[in-house]
Amino acid sequence: MTNVLLVHTVPLWRASLASLLGAGQGIDVTTADRGAIRPALAGTGPEPGPDVLLTDLECPDALDVLEEVRSLAEPHGRSCPLAVLTRSDRPRGLRRAYEAGARGYIDKYRPVDDLCEVMHKLADGGRHIDESLAFSLLQVADMPLSPRELSVLSLAEGGETVSGIAQRLHLTPGTVRNYLAAAIRKSGARNRVDAIRRAKEAGWI
């Protein structure tokens, strides 16, 4: 039996995905919101830990879900593989999933016939990347900016000042300037505006 923890904040989509997976042979599905991830992966919840954690990169709070999974993986490593439902034209979400250590990348527009087989494969220690996502994943894997540099550049793109970014991210203004300078250098840009333009064109922010 493969235990899948499905994390999704939209009730209708969550119920539909749970029904689809639950109809598969040897699949037991538990649905939850972001708050259930930490106890489930830490083994402190009332139920046995999941074999696979599945989330949709287009659901609200998806990036927060990925950040939660990534933070749990950092100190001790994470035995539960992460699988994401996504699209090839969502490079930012793919990048975050890659950084969170996702081992399954499932195209939302693929046939659903073997979705349960993918869950079993991941639970057994395998990896899965749909062919339609492979090129986009290669592109984001080669993206030179760190998560913090991306966050700073993204806030700058939204019009935040250096002091505003510093307050949002609990950094000093000098540290924010250093991150912006690194982002400009790594992206091969001439200045901050050019770095933002290049990052947007590449789908990083």
C-alpha positions in Angstrom: 0.0 0.0 0.0 1.3 3.4 -1.0 0.2 6.3 1.3 -0.1 9.6 -0.5 -0.4 12.9 1.4 -2.3 15.2 -1.0 -1.8 18.9 -0.1 -4.2 21.2 -1.8 -6.0 24.4 -0.7 -8.9 24.2 -3.2 -11.5 21.8 -1.8 -13.1 20.8 -5.2 -9.8 20.1 -6.8 -8.5 18.3 -3.7 -11.5 16.1 -3.6 -11.3 15.3 -7.3 -7.6 14.4 -7.1 -8.2 12.3 -4.0 -11.0 10.4 -5.7 -8.9 9.8 -8.8 -5.9 8.5 -6.7 -8.1 6.6 -4.3 -9.6 4.6 -7.2 -6.1 3.2 -8.0 -5.0 -0.2 -6.7 -2.8 -0.1 -3.6 -3.2 3.7 -3.0 -4.4 5.2 0.3 -4.9 9.0 0.1 -4.9 11.5 3.0 -5.8 15.1 2.2 -4.5 18.0 4.2 -3.5 21.7 4.1 -0.1 23.2 4.6 -0.2 23.0 8.4 -0.3 19.2 8.3 3.0 18.8 6.4 5.4 19.2 9.3 3.8 16.7 11.7 3.2 14.2 8.9 6.9 14.3 7.7 8.2 14.5 11.2 6.2 11.4 12.2 4.4 13.2 15.0 0.9 13.0 13.5 -1.7 10.4 14.5 -1.4 8.5 11.2 1.6 6.7 9.7 3.9 9.0 7.7 3.2 9.3 4.0 5.2 7.5 1.3 4.6 10.3 -1.2 3.7 14.0 -0.8 1.7 15.3 -3.8 0.9 19.0 -4.4 -0.3 21.2 -7.3 2.0 24.1 -8.2 -1.0 26.1 -9.4 -3.0 25.9 -6.1 -2.9 28.9 -3.8 0.0 28.8 -1.3 1.8 26.2 -3.4 5.1 28.0 -3.1 4.7 28.2 0.7 4.1 24.4 0.6 7.4 23.9 -1.3 9.2 26.2 1.2 7.8 24.2 4.1 9.0 20.9 2.5 12.4 22.4 1.7 12.9 23.7 5.2 12.1 20.2 6.6 14.6 18.6 4.2 17.5 20.8 5.1 18.6 19.6 8.5 18.2 15.9 8.3 17.1 15.0 4.8 13.6 13.8 3.9 12.6 10.3 3.2 9.2 11.1 1.8 9.5 12.0 -1.9 7.8 15.1 -3.2 5.7 15.0 -6.4 4.3 18.1 -8.1 1.5 18.6 -10.7 2.5 21.5 -13.0 2.8 22.8 -16.5 5.8 23.4 -18.8 5.1 27.2 -18.9 5.5 27.6 -15.1 9.3 27.8 -14.7 9.2 29.6 -11.4 7.2 26.9 -9.7 9.4 24.2 -11.4 12.5 25.9 -10.0 11.0 26.0 -6.5 10.1 22.4 -6.7 13.6 21.5 -7.9 15.1 23.4 -4.9 12.7 21.6 -2.6 14.0 18.2 -3.8 11.0 17.1 -5.8 11.5 13.6 -7.4 8.2 13.6 -9.4 7.2 16.1 -12.0 3.8 15.4 -13.5 2.3 17.4 -16.4 -1.3 18.4 -15.5 -2.3 17.9 -19.2 -1.1 14.3 -19.4 -3.3 11.2 -19.5 -4.2 10.2 -15.9 -4.2 6.4 -16.6 -0.8 5.8 -14.9 -0.9 8.4 -12.2 -1.1 5.8 -9.5 1.8 3.9 -11.0 3.8 7.1 -10.7 3.0 7.3 -7.0 4.1 3.7 -6.5 7.3 4.3 -8.4 8.2 7.3 -6.3 7.4 5.4 -3.1 9.8 2.7 -4.2 12.6 5.2 -4.5 12.3 6.0 -8.2 12.0 9.3 -10.0 9.5 10.5 -12.6 9.7 13.4 -15.1 7.1 13.7 -17.8 8.7 14.2 -21.2 6.8 17.4 -21.7 8.4 19.0 -18.6 12.0 17.7 -19.2 13.2 20.7 -21.2 11.7 23.3 -18.9 13.2 21.5 -15.9 16.7 21.5 -17.5 16.3 25.2 -18.0 15.4 26.0 -14.4 18.0 23.6 -13.1 20.7 25.8 -14.8 19.2 29.0 -13.4 22.2 30.8 -11.7 20.4 32.8 -9.0 20.0 31.6 -5.5 16.5 31.5 -3.8 17.3 34.6 -1.8 18.6 36.5 -4.8 15.4 35.6 -6.6 13.3 36.8 -3.7 15.1 40.1 -3.6 14.8 40.6 -7.4 11.2 39.6 -7.4 10.4 42.3 -4.7 12.4 44.8 -6.6 10.4 44.0 -9.7 7.2 44.7 -7.7 8.4 48.2 -6.9 9.8 47.7 -3.4 12.7 49.9 -2.4 15.9 48.6 -0.8 14.7 49.5 2.6 11.3 48.0 1.9 12.8 44.7 0.8 15.1 44.7 3.8 12.0 45.0 6.1 10.1 42.3 4.2 12.9 39.8 4.3 14.3 40.8 7.7 17.7 41.8 6.2 19.9 44.9 6.4 19.8 47.3 3.5 23.4 46.5 2.8 22.7 42.8 2.5 19.8 43.5 0.1 22.2 45.6 -2.1 24.7 42.7 -2.1 22.0 40.3 -3.2 20.9 42.7 -6.0 24.5 43.1 -7.1 24.9 39.4 -7.2 21.7 39.0 -9.2 22.9 41.6 -11.7 26.3 39.9 -12.1 25.1 36.3 -12.3 22.4 37.2 -14.9 24.9 39.1 -17.0 22.8 42.2 -16.8 23.9 45.9 -17.0 21.9 47.1 -14.0 18.9 46.2 -11.8 16.3 47.0 -14.4 18.1 44.8 -17.0 18.4 42.0 -14.4 14.7 42.1 -13.7 13.9 42.1 -17.5 16.2 39.1 -18.1 14.7 37.2 -15.1 11.2 37.8 -16.3 12.0 36.8 -19.9 13.5 33.6 -18.5 10.5 32.9 -16.3 12.6 33.1 -13.1 10.3 35.7 -11.5 
